């Protein structure tokens, strides 16, 4: 076999190692996050707290997650992505183990915040790493990454439902498994990612002035797309946090609501399709199309309300899921294309801090509005944010042409 071919195969295997490790950790991060919404009814009964309290606790976890996006990206620019990813997986594993214990509500909230710390450093850094490893087809690689995370949305509700109906195990077992997986993945990331990370030159250790990051927002295309991502993140996180509860108000049993909730993530395989399609026809076109689909799906979910059958509810949830999941990998690829290479990690971190911050407050908003005005009113607020994002993306497409 020619030496050149052998070298090419080795490089391909090494890049697959990087994708496998980052995708597995992202699966864990989303698994831990998506395990909470199906548990809200159980936690409300167990601790005697309202939806508003649970929504604010979930918001606290997501706010910590959001605030770590920029520091994680900036630190990765200086010391390398592999160190940051490994540390995050280890912290997430420890937090999950804390949740595996039967503890007071304040401890539960503290462990949720620690989950936000461990998972908050991963996605921004992983996007930067994969974009440098897969320079020719970043959309496809990020589609695989986001698909792995979305599949956690199928696994987590199923695991929670099993534990809630099992006479032998409690829901704490979900987090015990997550904790053991997190620590195992930290070891794997330490062994694999350092060798797969591209070489960094001496200039990479220079500090990047904060004004370089602030200057990004003076570019209309960049600032406009940040508006798109903020609107989407607010709407999506709000739906994901309270969709099981919303479905229960529509007349579904908790088990059926969890099953319908899982259908939102079953369709996440669309991410590999939209990521590849963005590489071929352009990211903005795919972004506009997917946001339009998600907006229609959420509007239909609000419109059918409690008078719809389970088939209709599954259908509208699937439509919303196709648009939402289809958008996510294309968003990351498009942002990386907008960012200068020397500030890509920190720049992406700034954007993800803003968008995840908006997404973090969504569960709290939905929890409070639903407590006093009902879930349809709360989901209506989310739809307005999503519609604004879709319109803004359309404007960017027109002006780009």
MARFI-404208 format. One record per residue (C-alpha): residue number from 0; residue in one letter; x, y, z. Coordinates in Angstrom, 3 decimals. Layout:
<nodes>
+-----+-----+----------+----------+----------+
!   n ! res !       c1 !       c2 !       c3 !
+-----+-----+----------+----------+----------+
! NUM !   A !        X !        Y !        Z !
...
+-----+-----+----------+----------+----------+
</nodes>
This chain:
<nodes>
+-----+-----+----------+----------+----------+
!   n ! res !       c1 !       c2 !       c3 !
+-----+-----+----------+----------+----------+
!   0 !   X !    0.000 !    0.000 !    0.000 !
!   1 !   X !    1.466 !    3.441 !   -0.956 !
!   2 !   X !    2.815 !    5.496 !    1.924 !
!   3 !   X !    0.668 !    8.484 !    0.939 !
!   4 !   X !   -2.503 !    6.415 !    1.083 !
!   5 !   X !   -1.552 !    4.988 !    4.481 !
!   6 !   X !   -0.927 !    8.486 !    5.840 !
!   7 !   X !   -4.308 !    9.657 !    4.508 !
!   8 !   X !   -6.110 !    6.746 !    6.191 !
!   9 !   X !   -4.392 !    7.503 !    9.495 !
!  10 !   X !   -5.412 !   11.162 !    9.321 !
!  11 !   X !   -8.993 !   10.124 !    8.607 !
!  12 !   X !   -9.061 !    7.762 !   11.589 !
!  13 !   X !   -7.623 !   10.451 !   13.844 !
!  14 !   X !  -10.284 !   12.928 !   12.731 !
!  15 !   X !  -12.967 !   10.309 !   13.398 !
!  16 !   X !  -11.562 !    9.915 !   16.921 !
!  17 !   X !  -12.072 !   13.644 !   17.476 !
!  18 !   X !  -15.629 !   13.513 !   16.168 !
!  19 !   X !  -16.504 !   10.412 !   18.194 !
!  20 !   X !  -15.148 !   11.840 !   21.460 !
!  21 !   X !  -16.752 !   15.277 !   21.117 !
!  22 !   X !  -20.073 !   13.809 !   19.961 !
!  23 !   X !  -20.190 !   11.336 !   22.866 !
!  24 !   X !  -19.566 !   14.105 !   25.405 !
!  25 !   X !  -22.205 !   16.277 !   23.752 !
!  26 !   X !  -24.628 !   13.347 !   24.003 !
!  27 !   X !  -23.915 !   13.201 !   27.737 !
!  28 !   X !  -24.394 !   16.963 !   28.134 !
!  29 !   X !  -27.774 !   16.911 !   26.426 !
!  30 !   X !  -28.786 !   13.685 !   28.198 !
!  31 !   X !  -28.315 !   15.332 !   31.575 !
!  32 !   X !  -30.209 !   18.445 !   30.479 !
!  33 !   X !  -33.121 !   16.609 !   28.870 !
!  34 !   X !  -33.570 !   14.337 !   31.889 !
!  35 !   X !  -34.971 !   17.233 !   33.933 !
!  36 !   X !  -38.151 !   18.277 !   32.034 !
!  37 !   X !  -39.777 !   14.801 !   32.224 !
!  38 !   X !  -38.965 !   14.823 !   35.938 !
!  39 !   X !  -40.703 !   18.142 !   36.662 !
!  40 !   X !  -44.003 !   16.534 !   37.752 !
!  41 !   X !  -42.129 !   14.090 !   40.013 !
!  42 !   X !  -39.890 !   16.822 !   41.437 !
!  43 !   X !  -42.886 !   19.094 !   42.019 !
!  44 !   X !  -44.549 !   16.364 !   44.087 !
!  45 !   X !  -41.366 !   15.216 !   45.806 !
!  46 !   X !  -40.256 !   18.681 !   46.944 !
!  47 !   X !  -43.585 !   20.546 !   46.974 !
!  48 !   X !  -42.474 !   23.288 !   44.553 !
!  49 !   X !  -44.302 !   25.047 !   41.695 !
!  50 !   X !  -43.597 !   25.064 !   37.958 !
!  51 !   X !  -42.262 !   28.597 !   38.382 !
!  52 !   X !  -39.679 !   27.385 !   40.923 !
!  53 !   X !  -38.616 !   24.473 !   38.726 !
!  54 !   X !  -38.413 !   26.737 !   35.697 !
!  55 !   X !  -36.176 !   29.177 !   37.567 !
!  56 !   X !  -33.939 !   26.312 !   38.739 !
!  57 !   X !  -33.626 !   25.133 !   35.142 !
!  58 !   X !  -32.883 !   28.715 !   34.110 !
!  59 !   X !  -30.091 !   28.906 !   36.711 !
!  60 !   X !  -28.461 !   25.827 !   35.181 !
!  61 !   X !  -28.732 !   27.265 !   31.671 !
!  62 !   X !  -27.473 !   30.703 !   32.728 !
!  63 !   X !  -24.289 !   29.188 !   34.112 !
!  64 !   X !  -24.009 !   27.185 !   30.899 !
!  65 !   X !  -24.405 !   30.389 !   28.883 !
!  66 !   X !  -21.929 !   32.468 !   30.884 !
!  67 !   X !  -19.175 !   29.909 !   30.327 !
!  68 !   X !  -19.329 !   30.009 !   26.520 !
!  69 !   X !  -16.979 !   32.949 !   26.034 !
!  70 !   X !  -14.451 !   32.031 !   28.761 !
!  71 !   X !  -14.326 !   28.450 !   27.463 !
!  72 !   X !  -13.696 !   29.566 !   23.888 !
!  73 !   X !  -11.108 !   32.170 !   24.883 !
!  74 !   X !   -9.265 !   29.706 !   27.136 !
!  75 !   X !   -9.305 !   27.092 !   24.372 !
!  76 !   X !   -7.714 !   29.662 !   22.053 !
!  77 !   X !   -4.826 !   29.872 !   24.532 !
!  78 !   X !   -4.304 !   26.392 !   25.995 !
!  79 !   X !   -6.015 !   24.107 !   23.515 !
!  80 !   X !   -9.446 !   22.572 !   23.099 !
!  81 !   X !   -8.611 !   19.121 !   24.459 !
!  82 !   X !   -7.873 !   20.353 !   27.997 !
!  83 !   X !  -11.111 !   22.329 !   28.211 !
!  84 !   X !  -13.250 !   19.477 !   26.830 !
!  85 !   X !  -11.696 !   16.928 !   29.184 !
!  86 !   X !  -12.205 !   19.115 !   32.258 !
!  87 !   X !  -15.820 !   19.798 !   31.317 !
!  88 !   X !  -16.642 !   16.103 !   30.955 !
!  89 !   X !  -15.125 !   15.387 !   34.368 !
!  90 !   X !  -17.117 !   18.152 !   36.098 !
!  91 !   X !  -20.347 !   17.020 !   34.430 !
!  92 !   X !  -19.699 !   13.477 !   35.619 !
!  93 !   X !  -19.212 !   14.607 !   39.213 !
!  94 !   X !  -22.377 !   16.729 !   39.078 !
!  95 !   X !  -24.397 !   13.797 !   37.768 !
!  96 !   X !  -23.131 !   11.582 !   40.584 !
!  97 !   X !  -24.319 !   14.208 !   43.078 !
!  98 !   X !  -27.780 !   14.056 !   41.483 !
!  99 !   X !  -27.819 !   10.284 !   41.945 !
! 100 !   X !  -28.225 !   10.817 !   45.698 !
! 101 !   X !  -31.518 !   11.541 !   47.461 !
! 102 !   X !  -30.862 !   15.029 !   48.798 !
! 103 !   X !  -32.727 !   18.240 !   49.771 !
! 104 !   X !  -33.996 !   20.558 !   47.035 !
! 105 !   X !  -31.193 !   23.073 !   47.549 !
! 106 !   X !  -28.647 !   20.333 !   46.850 !
! 107 !   X !  -30.561 !   19.351 !   43.724 !
! 108 !   X !  -30.421 !   22.926 !   42.453 !
! 109 !   X !  -26.711 !   23.158 !   43.285 !
! 110 !   X !  -26.019 !   19.967 !   41.348 !
! 111 !   X !  -28.056 !   21.303 !   38.411 !
! 112 !   X !  -25.880 !   24.415 !   38.378 !
! 113 !   X !  -22.773 !   22.230 !   38.434 !
! 114 !   X !  -24.155 !   20.360 !   35.415 !
! 115 !   X !  -24.329 !   23.765 !   33.728 !
! 116 !   X !  -20.658 !   24.348 !   34.565 !
! 117 !   X !  -19.450 !   21.019 !   33.203 !
! 118 !   X !  -21.517 !   21.039 !   30.036 !
! 119 !   X !  -21.148 !   24.763 !   29.392 !
! 120 !   X !  -17.530 !   24.530 !   28.334 !
! 121 !   X !  -18.063 !   21.845 !   25.686 !
! 122 !   X !  -20.066 !   22.934 !   22.645 !
! 123 !   X !  -18.244 !   26.152 !   21.740 !
! 124 !   X !  -14.860 !   24.477 !   22.019 !
! 125 !   X !  -16.005 !   21.349 !   20.186 !
! 126 !   X !  -17.325 !   23.412 !   17.257 !
! 127 !   X !  -13.977 !   25.188 !   16.969 !
! 128 !   X !  -12.033 !   21.933 !   17.143 !
! 129 !   X !  -14.153 !   20.118 !   14.559 !
! 130 !   X !  -14.107 !   23.121 !   12.221 !
! 131 !   X !  -10.293 !   22.936 !   12.130 !
! 132 !   X !  -10.204 !   19.146 !   11.763 !
! 133 !   X !  -12.916 !   19.036 !    9.080 !
! 134 !   X !  -11.977 !   22.088 !    7.031 !
! 135 !   X !  -13.657 !   20.905 !    3.823 !
! 136 !   X !  -17.033 !   19.734 !    5.195 !
! 137 !   X !  -17.615 !   21.398 !    8.576 !
! 138 !   X !  -21.388 !   21.340 !    8.132 !
! 139 !   X !  -21.448 !   17.555 !    7.908 !
! 140 !   X !  -19.228 !   17.138 !   11.002 !
! 141 !   X !  -21.310 !   19.562 !   13.055 !
! 142 !   X !  -24.439 !   17.796 !   11.843 !
! 143 !   X !  -23.126 !   14.560 !   13.344 !
! 144 !   X !  -22.228 !   16.381 !   16.572 !
! 145 !   X !  -25.676 !   17.931 !   16.946 !
! 146 !   X !  -27.404 !   14.691 !   16.003 !
! 147 !   X !  -25.597 !   12.911 !   18.838 !
! 148 !   X !  -26.793 !   15.578 !   21.245 !
! 149 !   X !  -30.346 !   15.490 !   19.971 !
! 150 !   X !  -30.512 !   11.700 !   20.262 !
! 151 !   X !  -29.984 !   12.246 !   23.969 !
! 152 !   X !  -33.414 !   13.816 !   23.871 !
! 153 !   X !  -34.773 !   10.414 !   22.895 !
! 154 !   X !  -32.726 !    8.487 !   25.439 !
! 155 !   X !  -33.261 !   10.750 !   28.469 !
! 156 !   X !  -37.097 !   10.756 !   28.543 !
! 157 !   X !  -37.124 !    7.014 !   27.884 !
! 158 !   X !  -34.700 !    6.403 !   30.752 !
! 159 !   X !  -36.707 !    8.632 !   33.088 !
! 160 !   X !  -39.986 !    6.960 !   32.114 !
! 161 !   X !  -38.485 !    3.531 !   32.765 !
! 162 !   X !  -37.230 !    4.530 !   36.203 !
! 163 !   X !  -40.514 !    6.186 !   37.192 !
! 164 !   X !  -42.483 !    3.053 !   36.345 !
! 165 !   X !  -39.974 !    0.517 !   37.667 !
! 166 !   X !  -40.521 !   -0.934 !   41.141 !
! 167 !   X !  -36.783 !   -1.571 !   41.557 !
! 168 !   X !  -35.011 !    1.656 !   40.583 !
! 169 !   X !  -35.650 !    5.365 !   41.074 !
! 170 !   X !  -34.946 !    8.321 !   38.813 !
! 171 !   X !  -31.619 !    8.757 !   40.611 !
! 172 !   X !  -30.318 !    5.824 !   38.556 !
! 173 !   X !  -30.478 !    8.018 !   35.440 !
! 174 !   X !  -27.888 !   10.363 !   36.909 !
! 175 !   X !  -25.768 !    7.550 !   38.324 !
! 176 !   X !  -25.386 !    6.186 !   34.802 !
! 177 !   X !  -24.690 !    9.693 !   33.503 !
! 178 !   X !  -22.019 !   10.295 !   36.136 !
! 179 !   X !  -20.147 !    7.090 !   35.368 !
! 180 !   X !  -20.349 !    7.821 !   31.640 !
! 181 !   X !  -19.057 !   11.362 !   32.154 !
! 182 !   X !  -15.966 !   10.275 !   34.062 !
! 183 !   X !  -15.256 !    7.562 !   31.482 !
! 184 !   X !  -15.547 !   10.055 !   28.625 !
! 185 !   X !  -13.195 !   12.457 !   30.406 !
! 186 !   X !  -10.518 !    9.752 !   30.386 !
! 187 !   X !  -11.226 !    9.025 !   26.719 !
! 188 !   X !  -11.050 !   12.695 !   25.754 !
! 189 !   X !   -7.735 !   13.085 !   27.569 !
! 190 !   X !   -6.265 !   10.184 !   25.602 !
! 191 !   X !   -7.689 !   11.008 !   22.167 !
! 192 !   X !   -8.186 !   14.720 !   21.670 !
! 193 !   X !   -4.718 !   16.037 !   22.480 !
! 194 !   X !   -3.157 !   14.052 !   19.640 !
! 195 !   X !   -5.944 !   15.033 !   17.211 !
! 196 !   X !   -5.847 !   18.771 !   17.895 !
! 197 !   X !   -4.144 !   20.805 !   15.149 !
! 198 !   X !   -0.726 !   22.312 !   15.907 !
! 199 !   X !   -0.820 !   25.817 !   17.324 !
! 200 !   X !    1.818 !   28.381 !   16.368 !
! 201 !   X !    3.586 !   30.715 !   18.783 !
! 202 !   X !    1.203 !   33.563 !   18.055 !
! 203 !   X !   -1.675 !   31.603 !   19.504 !
! 204 !   X !   -0.480 !   32.382 !   23.023 !
! 205 !   X !   -0.898 !   36.135 !   22.610 !
! 206 !   X !   -3.793 !   37.668 !   24.466 !
! 207 !   X !   -6.639 !   38.834 !   22.247 !
! 208 !   X !   -7.919 !   42.281 !   23.316 !
! 209 !   X !  -11.570 !   42.328 !   24.338 !
! 210 !   X !  -12.190 !   45.099 !   21.814 !
! 211 !   X !  -11.502 !   42.565 !   19.034 !
! 212 !   X !  -14.506 !   40.565 !   20.198 !
! 213 !   X !  -16.667 !   43.678 !   20.648 !
! 214 !   X !  -15.781 !   44.850 !   17.130 !
! 215 !   X !  -17.461 !   41.773 !   15.674 !
! 216 !   X !  -20.877 !   43.189 !   16.560 !
! 217 !   X !  -20.256 !   46.276 !   14.406 !
! 218 !   X !  -20.533 !   44.087 !   11.323 !
! 219 !   X !  -24.194 !   44.094 !   10.166 !
! 220 !   X !  -24.166 !   40.492 !    8.925 !
! 221 !   X !  -22.712 !   39.255 !   12.209 !
! 222 !   X !  -24.987 !   41.316 !   14.462 !
! 223 !   X !  -28.026 !   40.347 !   12.390 !
! 224 !   X !  -27.285 !   36.671 !   12.684 !
! 225 !   X !  -26.793 !   37.001 !   16.428 !
! 226 !   X !  -30.373 !   38.325 !   16.547 !
! 227 !   X !  -31.493 !   35.225 !   14.621 !
! 228 !   X !  -29.736 !   32.860 !   17.013 !
! 229 !   X !  -31.044 !   34.667 !   20.096 !
! 230 !   X !  -34.663 !   34.443 !   18.952 !
! 231 !   X !  -34.342 !   30.782 !   18.075 !
! 232 !   X !  -32.531 !   29.853 !   21.285 !
! 233 !   X !  -35.147 !   31.562 !   23.453 !
! 234 !   X !  -38.003 !   29.772 !   21.688 !
! 235 !   X !  -36.363 !   26.355 !   21.471 !
! 236 !   X !  -35.169 !   26.204 !   25.075 !
! 237 !   X !  -38.562 !   27.283 !   26.342 !
! 238 !   X !  -40.334 !   24.568 !   24.361 !
! 239 !   X !  -37.855 !   21.863 !   25.344 !
! 240 !   X !  -38.060 !   22.735 !   29.044 !
! 241 !   X !  -41.861 !   22.560 !   29.312 !
! 242 !   X !  -43.177 !   20.529 !   26.401 !
! 243 !   X !  -44.017 !   17.479 !   28.602 !
! 244 !   X !  -45.990 !   19.689 !   30.979 !
! 245 !   X !  -47.708 !   21.424 !   28.057 !
! 246 !   X !  -48.722 !   18.060 !   26.612 !
! 247 !   X !  -50.124 !   16.984 !   29.963 !
! 248 !   X !  -52.346 !   20.061 !   29.980 !
! 249 !   X !  -53.531 !   18.893 !   26.550 !
! 250 !   X !  -54.891 !   15.758 !   28.226 !
! 251 !   X !  -52.034 !   13.293 !   27.785 !
! 252 !   X !  -50.856 !   11.045 !   30.594 !
! 253 !   X !  -47.289 !   11.616 !   31.874 !
! 254 !   X !  -46.045 !    8.459 !   30.103 !
! 255 !   X !  -47.666 !    9.434 !   26.799 !
! 256 !   X !  -46.419 !   13.012 !   27.119 !
! 257 !   X !  -42.868 !   11.706 !   27.595 !
! 258 !   X !  -43.228 !    9.534 !   24.490 !
! 259 !   X !  -44.447 !   12.473 !   22.395 !
! 260 !   X !  -41.636 !   14.587 !   23.856 !
! 261 !   X !  -39.170 !   11.974 !   22.654 !
! 262 !   X !  -40.505 !   12.308 !   19.098 !
! 263 !   X !  -39.128 !   15.843 !   19.085 !
! 264 !   X !  -35.639 !   14.347 !   19.150 !
! 265 !   X !  -36.201 !   11.235 !   17.037 !
! 266 !   X !  -36.199 !   13.459 !   13.953 !
! 267 !   X !  -32.786 !   14.888 !   14.867 !
! 268 !   X !  -31.183 !   12.805 !   12.120 !
! 269 !   X !  -32.248 !   15.617 !    9.824 !
! 270 !   X !  -29.181 !   17.486 !   11.118 !
! 271 !   X !  -26.813 !   15.379 !    9.039 !
! 272 !   X !  -28.920 !   16.206 !    5.978 !
! 273 !   X !  -29.148 !   19.955 !    6.558 !
! 274 !   X !  -25.483 !   20.184 !    7.521 !
! 275 !   X !  -24.452 !   18.505 !    4.287 !
! 276 !   X !  -26.972 !   20.548 !    2.305 !
! 277 !   X !  -25.562 !   23.783 !    3.737 !
! 278 !   X !  -22.099 !   22.770 !    2.480 !
! 279 !   X !  -23.587 !   22.345 !   -1.003 !
! 280 !   X !  -26.096 !   25.177 !   -1.536 !
! 281 !   X !  -25.215 !   27.718 !    1.146 !
! 282 !   X !  -25.943 !   27.999 !    4.830 !
! 283 !   X !  -28.300 !   30.994 !    4.756 !
! 284 !   X !  -30.761 !   29.299 !    2.414 !
! 285 !   X !  -30.978 !   26.284 !    4.697 !
! 286 !   X !  -31.244 !   28.520 !    7.762 !
! 287 !   X !  -34.238 !   30.411 !    6.364 !
! 288 !   X !  -35.996 !   27.202 !    5.324 !
! 289 !   X !  -35.505 !   25.418 !    8.645 !
! 290 !   X !  -36.580 !   28.398 !   10.739 !
! 291 !   X !  -39.726 !   28.736 !    8.616 !
! 292 !   X !  -40.580 !   25.075 !    9.237 !
! 293 !   X !  -39.972 !   25.407 !   12.990 !
! 294 !   X !  -42.147 !   28.532 !   13.164 !
! 295 !   X !  -45.035 !   26.785 !   11.421 !
! 296 !   X !  -44.683 !   23.755 !   13.699 !
! 297 !   X !  -44.775 !   25.803 !   16.911 !
! 298 !   X !  -47.750 !   27.839 !   15.706 !
! 299 !   X !  -49.609 !   24.608 !   14.927 !
! 300 !   X !  -48.771 !   23.222 !   18.374 !
! 301 !   X !  -50.300 !   26.290 !   20.009 !
! 302 !   X !  -53.320 !   26.292 !   17.701 !
! 303 !   X !  -54.324 !   22.661 !   18.242 !
! 304 !   X !  -53.983 !   22.961 !   22.033 !
! 305 !   X !  -55.896 !   20.469 !   24.115 !
! 306 !   X !  -58.466 !   19.624 !   21.457 !
! 307 !   X !  -56.126 !   17.526 !   19.299 !
! 308 !   X !  -55.557 !   13.805 !   19.273 !
! 309 !   X !  -52.216 !   12.204 !   19.902 !
! 310 !   X !  -51.497 !   11.701 !   16.181 !
! 311 !   X !  -51.957 !   15.410 !   15.511 !
! 312 !   X !  -49.820 !   16.356 !   18.498 !
! 313 !   X !  -47.024 !   14.047 !   17.373 !
! 314 !   X !  -47.262 !   15.502 !   13.874 !
! 315 !   X !  -46.891 !   19.133 !   14.923 !
! 316 !   X !  -44.115 !   18.282 !   17.394 !
! 317 !   X !  -42.256 !   16.475 !   14.602 !
! 318 !   X !  -42.624 !   19.481 !   12.280 !
! 319 !   X !  -41.224 !   21.768 !   14.957 !
! 320 !   X !  -38.418 !   19.277 !   15.601 !
! 321 !   X !  -37.466 !   18.996 !   11.917 !
! 322 !   X !  -37.076 !   22.749 !   11.600 !
! 323 !   X !  -35.323 !   23.229 !   14.937 !
! 324 !   X !  -32.848 !   20.383 !   14.613 !
! 325 !   X !  -32.230 !   21.198 !   10.981 !
! 326 !   X !  -31.207 !   24.727 !   11.926 !
! 327 !   X !  -28.752 !   23.939 !   14.710 !
! 328 !   X !  -25.686 !   22.500 !   12.872 !
! 329 !   X !  -26.007 !   25.059 !   10.072 !
! 330 !   X !  -25.979 !   27.837 !   12.651 !
! 331 !   X !  -22.590 !   26.703 !   13.976 !
! 332 !   X !  -21.043 !   26.302 !   10.533 !
! 333 !   X !  -22.284 !   29.721 !    9.403 !
! 334 !   X !  -20.995 !   31.435 !   12.529 !
! 335 !   X !  -17.543 !   29.883 !   12.082 !
! 336 !   X !  -17.487 !   31.185 !    8.507 !
! 337 !   X !  -18.255 !   34.702 !    9.775 !
! 338 !   X !  -15.516 !   34.701 !   12.427 !
! 339 !   X !  -11.846 !   35.601 !   11.861 !
! 340 !   X !   -9.599 !   32.604 !   12.546 !
! 341 !   X !   -7.556 !   34.290 !   15.303 !
! 342 !   X !  -10.634 !   34.893 !   17.491 !
! 343 !   X !  -12.804 !   31.978 !   16.377 !
! 344 !   X !  -12.955 !   30.275 !   19.771 !
! 345 !   X !  -13.608 !   33.382 !   21.831 !
! 346 !   X !  -15.802 !   34.926 !   19.139 !
! 347 !   X !  -18.018 !   31.886 !   18.983 !
! 348 !   X !  -18.026 !   31.879 !   22.771 !
! 349 !   X !  -19.318 !   35.463 !   22.823 !
! 350 !   X !  -22.151 !   34.581 !   20.461 !
! 351 !   X !  -23.059 !   31.430 !   22.341 !
! 352 !   X !  -23.023 !   33.340 !   25.632 !
! 353 !   X !  -25.557 !   35.781 !   24.200 !
! 354 !   X !  -27.787 !   33.184 !   22.576 !
! 355 !   X !  -27.614 !   30.721 !   25.466 !
! 356 !   X !  -28.259 !   33.554 !   27.908 !
! 357 !   X !  -31.462 !   34.308 !   26.016 !
! 358 !   X !  -32.279 !   30.619 !   25.969 !
! 359 !   X !  -31.537 !   30.306 !   29.669 !
! 360 !   X !  -34.191 !   32.796 !   30.720 !
! 361 !   X !  -36.832 !   31.060 !   28.591 !
! 362 !   X !  -37.693 !   28.278 !   31.110 !
! 363 !   X !  -38.128 !   30.871 !   33.838 !
! 364 !   X !  -40.356 !   33.004 !   31.598 !
! 365 !   X !  -42.455 !   30.007 !   30.537 !
! 366 !   X !  -42.725 !   28.775 !   34.113 !
! 367 !   X !  -43.931 !   32.130 !   35.421 !
! 368 !   X !  -46.278 !   32.957 !   32.511 !
! 369 !   X !  -47.774 !   29.450 !   32.504 !
! 370 !   X !  -48.389 !   29.615 !   36.254 !
! 371 !   X !  -50.430 !   32.800 !   35.944 !
! 372 !   X !  -51.760 !   32.808 !   32.355 !
! 373 !   X !  -51.555 !   29.224 !   31.101 !
! 374 !   X !  -49.232 !   27.310 !   28.814 !
! 375 !   X !  -50.775 !   28.480 !   25.544 !
! 376 !   X !  -49.986 !   32.094 !   26.454 !
! 377 !   X !  -46.447 !   31.104 !   27.473 !
! 378 !   X !  -45.852 !   29.212 !   24.243 !
! 379 !   X !  -47.270 !   32.183 !   22.341 !
! 380 !   X !  -44.425 !   34.301 !   23.699 !
! 381 !   X !  -41.972 !   31.699 !   22.413 !
! 382 !   X !  -43.596 !   31.721 !   18.968 !
! 383 !   X !  -43.178 !   35.496 !   18.650 !
! 384 !   X !  -39.430 !   35.157 !   19.337 !
! 385 !   X !  -39.118 !   32.364 !   16.770 !
! 386 !   X !  -41.063 !   34.318 !   14.144 !
! 387 !   X !  -38.764 !   37.328 !   14.636 !
! 388 !   X !  -35.751 !   35.044 !   14.115 !
! 389 !   X !  -37.215 !   33.627 !   10.895 !
! 390 !   X !  -37.970 !   37.084 !    9.490 !
! 391 !   X !  -34.486 !   38.362 !   10.418 !
! 392 !   X !  -32.893 !   35.368 !    8.665 !
! 393 !   X !  -34.940 !   36.151 !    5.546 !
! 394 !   X !  -33.687 !   39.744 !    5.597 !
! 395 !   X !  -30.085 !   38.518 !    5.861 !
! 396 !   X !  -30.601 !   36.221 !    2.875 !
! 397 !   X !  -32.001 !   39.042 !    0.750 !
! 398 !   X !  -29.264 !   41.507 !    1.683 !
! 399 !   X !  -26.577 !   38.853 !    1.203 !
! 400 !   X !  -27.707 !   38.415 !   -2.386 !
+-----+-----+----------+----------+----------+
</nodes>
